[in-house]
Amino acid sequence: MPTTTTTSKMTHDSPMGISSSFTVDGQDFKFQAATHTPLPRFTTREVTLHYNSLDELTGNHKCRVFLGPTGVSLSLDNGVEMEAEFEGVEMEEAEFEEVESTGYEGTVVWREKDR
């Protein structure tokens, strides 16, 4: 499974939105996710993206968002996964304990960057 790491951060700056951008094989992609349940706000360091082909980095998908004490991970219904460490903050145990095993459900939209 190919892996890329972006220097772009993953941000969660609205109650239910997560975004990041990636450059993979010279192509720019923007990732936007919305969760059905509000999440605590966060910003991460580098984001690591795991994928099988560029075709997986398009369209709409379902996802699960997992929060831990030091970072976040996302699993998409097409096998794509992302992980990142929080930037300069750790979540309080009470903020992630309840959903640690099942995660938050949400939807994902991939777009070409600048669109």
Number of C-alpha atoms within 10 A of each C-alpha: 8 9 13 14 16 16 13 16 19 26 18 20 14 14 14 16 20 21 20 20 20 23 16 15 8 7 10 13 19 18 18 18 22 23 19 12 11 12 20 13 14 20 20 21 18 18 23 18 19 17 17 13 10 12 8 15 21 15 10 17 17 16 23 20 24 19 25 18 17 15 19 19 18 20 18 18 13 14 12 19 17 19 22 20 23 23 16 10 13 13 17 11 11 9 14 17 14 11 14 15 10 10 18 19 16 19 18 22 16 19 17 15 13 7 6
